[in-house]
Amino acid sequence: RSNFNPLACWIPSSITNSSGRVSFEIKLPDNLTRYRVWAFATNDKQYGLGEMSFTVQLPIMIRPSPPRFLNYGDTAHISV
């Protein structure tokens, strides 16, 4: 992980399709956090605002730390 930019994306303007929808793909930074998305729409007579949030997660990786040598019958407490 190397990109920790707090601003995931800024798209100052987009044009909707014939059904009034717009979509785009973005590459998110490597932050494991919650992002808020705001969308403002306007034309000559109307305006609107939409808001949502989503959480970025990664699968958890557990790395055990067992003792280097164990013999048959030994017991050990292993931390992760």
C-alpha positions as CSV (number, residue, x, y, z in Angstrom):
1,R,0.0,0.0,0.0
2,S,1.4,3.4,-0.9
3,N,-1.4,5.8,-2.0
4,F,-3.0,7.3,1.2
5,N,-4.5,10.4,-0.4
6,P,-7.5,11.5,1.7
7,L,-9.4,12.8,-1.4
8,A,-10.4,9.7,-3.4
9,C,-11.8,11.4,-6.5
10,W,-12.9,14.8,-7.7
11,I,-15.0,14.9,-10.9
12,P,-16.1,18.6,-11.4
13,S,-18.6,17.8,-14.2
14,S,-20.2,14.9,-16.0
15,I,-22.9,14.6,-18.6
16,T,-25.9,12.3,-18.0
17,N,-27.2,9.7,-20.5
18,S,-30.7,9.8,-22.0
19,S,-32.2,8.4,-18.8
20,G,-30.6,11.1,-16.6
21,R,-27.9,8.8,-15.1
22,V,-24.2,9.2,-15.0
23,S,-21.6,6.6,-14.1
24,F,-17.8,6.5,-13.9
25,E,-15.1,4.2,-12.5
26,I,-12.5,5.4,-10.1
27,K,-9.4,3.9,-8.5
28,L,-9.6,4.3,-4.7
29,P,-6.6,5.1,-2.6
30,D,-5.2,2.4,-0.3
31,N,-6.8,3.9,2.8
32,L,-9.0,1.5,4.8
33,T,-11.7,4.0,5.7
34,R,-15.3,5.2,5.0
35,Y,-15.8,7.6,2.1
36,R,-18.7,9.9,1.5
37,V,-19.9,10.6,-2.0
38,W,-21.8,13.7,-2.9
39,A,-23.5,14.4,-6.2
40,F,-24.9,17.7,-7.2
41,A,-27.1,18.0,-10.4
42,T,-28.5,21.1,-12.0
43,N,-30.1,22.4,-15.2
44,D,-31.7,25.7,-16.1
45,K,-34.7,25.2,-13.8
46,Q,-33.9,22.5,-11.3
47,Y,-31.2,21.2,-8.9
48,G,-30.7,18.2,-6.8
49,L,-28.3,16.6,-4.3
50,G,-27.5,13.0,-3.6
51,E,-25.3,11.5,-0.9
52,M,-24.1,8.1,0.1
53,S,-21.1,6.5,1.9
54,F,-19.2,3.2,1.6
55,T,-16.4,1.5,3.5
56,V,-13.2,0.3,1.9
57,Q,-12.0,-3.0,3.4
58,L,-9.4,-5.6,2.7
59,P,-9.4,-9.3,3.7
60,I,-7.6,-9.8,7.0
61,M,-4.3,-11.7,6.9
62,I,-3.1,-13.6,10.0
63,R,0.5,-14.4,10.3
64,P,1.2,-16.9,13.0
65,S,4.5,-16.8,15.0
66,P,5.1,-20.3,16.2
67,P,8.4,-21.3,17.9
68,R,11.1,-22.4,15.6
69,F,11.4,-26.0,16.9
70,L,8.7,-28.1,18.5
71,N,9.0,-31.8,19.4
72,Y,6.2,-34.4,19.5
73,G,4.2,-33.9,22.6
74,D,5.3,-30.3,23.1
75,T,2.6,-27.6,23.7
76,A,3.0,-24.0,22.7
77,H,0.9,-20.8,22.9
78,I,1.0,-19.2,19.4
79,S,0.2,-15.6,19.0
80,V,-1.1,-14.0,15.8
